[in-house]
Amino acid sequence: MNNEQRDLEWAGAPCHHIVDSKSSDFPELLQQISGPPQRLYIEGNKDALHLPALAIVGSRNPTQGGKQNAYEFAKYLGQSGFCIVSGLAQGIDAAAHEGALDAGAMTVAFLGHGIDQVYPAANSQLAKRIAKQGALCSEFPLGAEPRREHFPQRNRLISGLCLGTLVVEAAKRSGSLITARLAAEQGREIFAIPGSIHNPMSRGCHQLIRQGAKLVESAADIIDELAPLVEHLLQTIEEPATPHASPDHDDNDYQMLLEALGFDPVTTDQLAKISGLTIEQVSSMLLILELEGKIEAQAGGRYSRLQK
């Protein structure tokens, strides 16, 4: 069986997608990075790659406090409407994915190998949960082994898909610092959680802070910083789609979305169909409405209006 036949057979299974870089399903933010992938293999909900996203990365051998921080930040930010992106590694990555999943939020795991396998094997059950509630994603062909050089390469996709990258714990020589450097090169925001001067896993974060990363003590610090970027993202999505819109078009869209939402929880897919807006527009607008206290995120990636 040649590679093309293998791809076709894999893509024939439920929730399996192969997205070409020229497809409308290909994430816009990844099209903007240096050396974008030619195609993405996705298992799960491909729309997860179009949500406002934050990367959470860190050590594979964190302290218990570091794991708890990754979990709690991911849970809070997931509940606030962000898709949590990481790399399915042991430690901070796994804790971040779990926090998002437990919040009922979307999470995306970029893999350093073919999507038809899981590495590390200890995260097999976690990978299944992610595929059901978010997406597993890889640029590597089916059957590609988890080679050492693949992981720094996939890190550019973790940072590139996201508005910002949060480093929770990292030693001075760490793959997480590579992700942070790539994020900086891509013009993304970089956040770091400080720690004890006696904890070697805090030294990478302290180094990032000295270099200009934003020190964060709570998830609210990140939301405050990224809210303007989400608004800008919404404008860049809307302007080409509505070149002849009237000046109050944006307000009308928000009102239409609120009316479509109602008080019963619905998904972004349902809202897009009801409102006629794109998934990208709906996802960004929902985050803004949540930040304004007009709606709230529910379990399973659903949203509902708040009664005043």
Secondary structure by P-SEA (a helix, b strand, c coil): ccaaaaaaaaaccccbbbbcccccccccccccccccccbbbbcccccccccbbbbbbbbccccaaaaaaaaaaaaaaaaabbbbbbcccccaaaaaaaaaaaacbbbbbbbcccccccccccaaaaaaaaaacccccccccccccccaaaaaaaaaaaaaacccccccccccccaaaaaaaaaaaabbbbbbbbcccccccaaaaaaaaaacccccccaaaaaaaaaaaaaaaaaaaccccccccccaaaaaaaaaaaaaaccccccaaaaaaaacccaaaaaaaaaaaaaaccccccccbbbbbbcc
